[in-house]
């Protein structure tokens, strides 16, 4: 695996079902707090997904900070954004973000750059127009309304994941409403700009882009700083060899 430079962001795509054989080993890496969080899930399906995604996160981060996966420690920001403790980083400014939906998880890792990532499995029962009109800006909901009916759901998730990735990257949670900013996609490009709806100014400190992951799965990455090289990795082929 190539080294992580300050011009790179590594995005790891994890199909959780492909790591079922490693479940016990991944569970053994979790901290007591993570074990307690896993135990609180009412359904075994959700418990399993938590164990796999958080265990994989530890294995992946261990590759970058040169520590044992079990030794990695996390701290939590004011709005719940996780970060590596200084002791875990060993002097390296490694930033990361984790998202999971259904049988998929996505992790973004960067050196010295704040990042946010989001993944969502498309749910055909979602009322895309209703949700867009409720949570999105008028420009965004208008784009979805004008789209062909069979394209509206995918477009909704494209906007949704981009917005979630931006919020996660900034570490502000939903304290910044989804309608307080809008995503402006470049025609025919996965890249997008962020514009604040109250003043119309672009947030030039952040770059957002859609991720091509799998059929009926949308993903997005937000990175603070100048545009950078995004490298996509598959955990089932690039992590365990």
C-alpha positions, -999 to +999 in steps of 0.1 A: +000+000+000+015+034-010+023+058+018-002+085+027+010+120+017-006+153+025-019+154-011-037+121-007-069+109+008-073+071+011-109+059+010-116+023+020-147+006+008-157-024+029-183-050+020-189-063+054-202-098+044-168-105+029-152-102+064-175-126+082-147-151+086-127-124+105-155-114+128-142-130+160-107-116+153-121-081+147-143-083+178-112-090+199-097-057+188-126-035+202-122-015+234-145-020+263-165+010+253-170-003+218-179-037+232-206-020+254-219-001+224-222-032+204-240-050+232-267-023+233-280-031+198-313-048+200-308-068+168-279-092+161-277-079+125-269-044+138-245-057+164-226-077+138-223-047+114-210-025+142-183-051+152-172-056+117-170-019+107-153-007+139-129-037+139-120-029+103-115+007+112-089-003+138-071-026+114-070+001+087-058+029+110-031+007+124-016+006+090-011+044+091+001+050+127+023+019+130+006+006+161-013-025+171-050-022+162-060-031+198-039-002+211-056+025+192-075+050+213-102+074+203-114+108+216-147+124+207-153+160+198-181+183+210-206+171+184-195+134+184-167+135+157-142+108+166-104+114+164-073+095+173-057+104+207-022+119+206-008+087+221-023+067+192-010+090+165+026+088+177+031+124+165+013+119+132-017+141+123-039+113+110-075+123+104-103+098+096-140+094+091-162+063+092-197+057+078-217+025+074-251+017+059-265-018+056-238-042+045-213-015+036-188+007+054-166+034+041-136+049+058-116+080+048-080+085+060-059+117+055-027+132+068-032+167+082-065+172+064-099+171+081-122+146+063-158+135+063-173+105+045-208+092+042-224+061+026-260+053+021-277+022+006-307+033-015-340+025+000-368+023-027-394+032-001-379+066+005-400+096-006-372+115-021-392+146-031-408+149+003-375+146+022-358+170-002-384+196+002-383+193+040-345+192+045-327+206+014-324+241+000-349+252-026-322+249-053-314+213-044-350+202-040-358+219-074-330+199-091-345+166-078-381+177-088-370+184-123-351+151-127-366+122-145-387+101-120-364+071-123-334+092-115-348+111-085-339+086-058-303+084-069-300+122-071-315+126-037-289+102-022-262+120-041-271+153-024-278+136+010-244+119+012-225+150+001-243+170+028-236+144+055-199+141+045-195+179+047-211+180+082-190+151+094-159+167+081-165+199+099-175+180+130-206+202+136-233+175+135-268+187+127-262+219+146-258+233+111-291+225+094-291+207+061-309+237+045-282+262+057-259+252+029-263+237-005-242+214-028-234+226-062-223+198-085-202+205-116-220+192-147-208+157-155-183+157-127-183+141-092-168+173-078-190+198-060-188+232-042-205+242-010-225+274-008-239+289+024-276+298+018-278+328+041-251+349+024-245+330-009-208+327-003-189+296-013-171+277+015-138+276-004-121+258+025-138+225+016-141+203-014-168+176-018-171+148-043-193+118-050-178+084-047-185+056-072-189+025-049-216+000-060-250-003-076-277+013-054-251+027-030-242+064-028-211+078-011-194+111-007-162+126+006-155+160+020-119+173+025-107+205+041-081+222+021-070+222-016-082+195-040-063+163-035-058+129-050-084+103-038-073+067-038-100+041-034-092+008-017-112-024-013-108-039+022-115-075+010-086-074-015-062-047-003-063-052+035-062-090+041-039-107+016 
